[in-house]
């Protein structure tokens, strides 16, 4: 048992070690020391540990019915940790202090806990540990006046989501007498009113945290109100962890017929509204926020599919979606006012001044749009294939059509970069060195996933 506690929680232990080293360094040194090397080493080591456990087929339950580790969960942790590496590079460009790195590692610890949650209490603790540091990150990562307002909105609505989740957990205990995931999945398929109420509340809480319509109002202001590195983290790791929590909660269970129509309707509404609202945005961060609402809708369609294919579909989608977003953020100008550096006007004629950045940003946009042969198309294919196989062909067709509404604003970004003349007052559009490294890491990962998608899927 002691060995399982050490090995099964190795990624979490390495993150905790990184937090302690950063804390001691912050307290012991009088001069400012960059936290970037320690943070990168801790996250990279945790990712390598997760991949190693997945490669060995390691399966254990260090804490029975509370913490579970298996190859699929190990790969999911490795994906989330891998997406955090470019975020740290983007943050390093802004010379983030030790507080930023410690908060981000703490949030990553929560993300890993969410993935391995074996009961609803562990899931709740993981989601809180995932979210609470981000409220502070939004302020620490940017000195704009809007950051405090954005963090407050996120805090209030995040607290509402946590309260809703707790209410659902308490009803689950009342309906089943247990807080295990097995008891919850049994309640999800049953017709009892109390069990249905519990499942509905838990589902609503996860919809709020994933910014699904009609619980999406916090996302655009939160994404646009903070710094680019924090926005990148929220749009990738936070979003991915919440969606993996959704898979864990409903593991092995199909939705009750009464919830299928509700879930599919809200997922489709999110896909349509997110894409339509993104069309009128003038800043890339707000556009990504509405795009993330649409993508969350696509991912909630996974609940309609067969349970056996959910984890691989969601992990692959989270990886592809996260890499495309991070690649887009890495290509933004690194200089200028934090509030305007992502305005589309600053991207006019980008191909003439930074052709490599323009091409990579175009690849990111096309992958988010789901244009073949880029991995975004494969990710959408897996989601809707599972829905069709479950017998919900009409919903799959509707969702697939809604996904291509996004072509308008994704192609609009490409048109601005390649077909418009640079604005006379566009300012400095240069990128930073670390942002360039982050872009190289992301594009290499995108190329690997495009050429060898089966390697990842075989390990889930």
Secondary structure, DSSP 8 states (H G I E B T S, - for coil): -HHHHHHHTHHHHHHHHHHHHHHHHHHH-SS----HHHHHHHHHHHHHHHHHHHHTT--EEEETTTEEE-HHHHHHHHHHHHHHHHHHHHHHHTT--HHHHHHHHHHHHHHHHHHTB-BHHHHHHHHHHHHHHHHHHHHHT---HHHHHHHHHHHHHHHHHHHHHHHHHHHHHHHHS--BHHHHHHHHT---HHHHHHHHHHHHHHHHHTT-TTS-HHHHHHHHTS-HHHHHHIIIIIHHHHHHHHHHHTTT----HHHHHHHHHHHHHHHHHHHHHHTT-SBHHHHHHHHHHHHHHHHHGGGGS-GGGHHHHHHHHHHHHHHHHHHHHHTS-SSS-TTTTTBGGGGTTHHHH-HHHHHHHHHHHHHHHT-TTSHHHHHHHHHHHHHHHTT-HHHHHHHHHHHGGGHHHHHHHHHHHHHS---TT-------HHHHHHHHHHHHHHHHHHH-HHHHHTT-
